[in-house]
Amino acid sequence: MANEPTYCYHCRTHHPRDEMRLIVTKTGKRWRCIRSIEATQQGAAAREAYGRLVSEINKAESKSRAQRMNNILQEK
């Protein structure tokens, strides 16, 4: 169970459970990766850099997903 992939609400990706922490938020308990927690505690510059990195990753995944869907639709 320690290596079971768990969704991180902060960076929107799955990580092994042993890299996650259960955080209490105003809407309830959520899983968040240790990397994102540490990045937000290192100051504004580190937090912004981490946010830009996560945004770039999400954009690349979205673009890749859109291209795959486009390819599938064109094959039909």
C-alpha positions in Angstrom: 0.0 0.0 0.0 3.0 2.3 0.5 3.7 2.5 -3.2 0.0 2.8 -4.3 -0.3 5.8 -6.6 -2.2 8.6 -4.9 -3.4 11.8 -6.6 -1.8 15.1 -5.4 -4.4 17.9 -5.5 -1.7 20.5 -5.6 0.4 19.4 -8.6 -2.4 17.3 -10.1 -0.3 14.1 -10.7 -0.1 10.7 -9.1 2.8 9.9 -6.7 3.6 6.8 -4.6 1.8 7.0 -1.3 5.0 7.1 0.7 5.8 10.4 -1.1 2.5 11.9 0.1 1.0 13.5 3.2 -2.6 13.8 4.2 -3.3 17.5 4.6 -6.4 18.9 6.4 -7.9 21.7 4.3 -11.0 23.8 4.8 -12.9 21.4 2.4 -11.6 18.3 4.1 -8.6 16.0 4.0 -6.6 15.8 0.8 -3.4 14.1 -0.3 -0.4 16.4 -1.2 3.1 15.4 -2.2 6.0 16.2 0.0 7.8 18.0 -2.8 5.0 20.5 -3.2 4.8 21.0 0.6 8.6 21.7 0.8 8.5 24.0 -2.2 5.9 26.2 -0.6 7.8 26.5 2.6 11.0 27.8 1.0 9.8 31.3 0.2 8.0 33.1 -2.6 10.7 32.6 -5.3 10.8 28.8 -4.8 7.0 28.6 -4.6 6.7 30.6 -7.9 9.4 28.4 -9.6 7.6 25.2 -8.5 4.3 26.6 -9.7 5.8 27.4 -13.1 7.3 23.9 -13.4 4.0 22.3 -12.5 2.2 24.5 -15.0 4.6 23.6 -17.8 4.2 19.9 -17.0 0.4 20.2 -17.1 0.4 22.1 -20.4 2.7 19.5 -22.0 0.4 16.7 -20.8 -2.6 18.5 -22.1 -1.1 19.2 -25.4 0.0 15.5 -25.8 -3.5 14.3 -24.8 -5.1 16.7 -27.4 -2.7 15.5 -30.1 -3.5 11.8 -29.3 -7.2 12.5 -29.5 -6.8 14.4 -32.7 -4.8 11.4 -34.2 -7.5 9.0 -33.1 -10.3 11.1 -34.6 -8.4 11.4 -37.9 -7.9 7.6 -38.1 -11.6 7.0 -38.0 
